[in-house]
Amino acid sequence: METPELESLLRDIESDCVERKASLAEPDRVREAICAFANDMPDRRRAGVIFIGARDDGSCANLAVTDELLRRLAGLRDDGTILPLPSFTVEKRTIAGCELAVVIVRPSGAPPVRFRGRTWIRVGPRRAIATIEEELRLAERRRARDLPFDLRPISAAGLQDLDCDLFTRTYLPKAIGEEALSANDRSIEERLMSLRFYAPEGRPTVAGLLVLGHEPRRFLPGAYVQFLRIDGAELGDPIRDQKEIDGPLPDLIRMVEELLKLNIGIVTEIAGQPIEVRRPDYPLAALQELFRNAVLHRIYEGTHAPIRITWFTDRVVIQNPGGPFGQVTRENFGRPGFTDYRNPHLAEAMKALGLVQRFGVGIPIARKELDRNGNPPLAFVVESASVAACVRRRP
């Protein structure tokens, strides 16, 4: 916070976002205040401020703000008495000639926050212990904020980072019926919001950036595909071709699948005079299903790893970051009837775009296509942090 804003808060009456203490003589009172501001019972979604070195009326208490005092205040976060851990900063400020220690507490994303097992909240200018009903409200607020990662807003992005023309011309006609579209006069922001590509606070969601973003990789560093064509059967063999492909989801999938098609070889077999049979060494439909499966089920949070397609002379390996999710385990991976969605709203968007027809059938379709083409059975390497599909070349 800037000094003028802090000065205004210091001079104002105590409220549900300001508290003053002449000293740190009663550190538990400061802990209670931190807990109350972290819970943000009024749901103002802005920081609460504790001024150490100011009296109740806002006048200066002439407290010496030493390094030791600042260390003690910062230590209130980590002593294990306030859980879950609150987020706050401690600063030394001089405001209107008064030396103060300023504690700025941000609202918690996981309320209720408790100090020694008790949930403290602000009721106007005073602190209080939350009632059962108030605790329930805080818990409901936490559950509402526990969104899947693909629905979370990206604070650094704005409307200008979404391709609104792609949304209007390509996505909307496929996702919404023609009659509903013609009767809809809502703004572009409202339309994006109704389809979960835009959050109420005015920021694109992860799904919005993946599907419609001009540069998804700018905000989600792993949102791209790395393609390697290896002239051999080992990673250490010479690289014949390499590419990095990114962009909004419809373009990304189109470009990757064009690349897959270009790399498939066609073998001509004599099935008896004068009939020739042309067979691909890999069925395109199988590779498409496995690649789209990787896009849908990969993890986008907390990783810079891309989807990797490595094309060896004897096999194609499609690897995505993120291991089994939800009810899917290493033991039941790939078995019919076992499916779950790490990115449920990305799944909805891919279905609307016609990139998946039915959920949970990608692997069975790939297996069927491989068997029909005469390729060896599909194999998976399932780890806790990645899944790799291995497709062997048709003999």
Buried (B, 14 or more C-beta within 10 A) or exposed (E): BEEEEBBEBBBEEBBBBBBBBBBBEEBEBBBBBBBBBBBBBBEBEEBBBBBBBBEEEBEBBEBEBEEEBBEBBBEBBEEEBBBBEBBBBBBBBEBEEBBBBBBBBBBBEBBBBBBEEEBBBBBEEEBBBBEEEBBEBBBEBBEEEEBBBBBBBBEEBEBEBBBBEBBEEBBBEEBBEEEEEEEEEEEBBEBBBEBBBBBEEEBBBBBBBBBBBEBBBBBBEBBBBBBBBBEEEEEEEEEEEEBEBBBBBBBBBEBBBEBBEEBBEEEEEEEEEEEEEEBBBBBBBBBBBBBBBBBBBBBBBEBEBBBBBBBBEEBBBBBBBBBBBEEBBEEEBBEEEBBEBBBBBBBBBBBBBEBBEEBEBBBEBBBBBBBEBEBBEBEEEBEEEBBBBBBBBBE
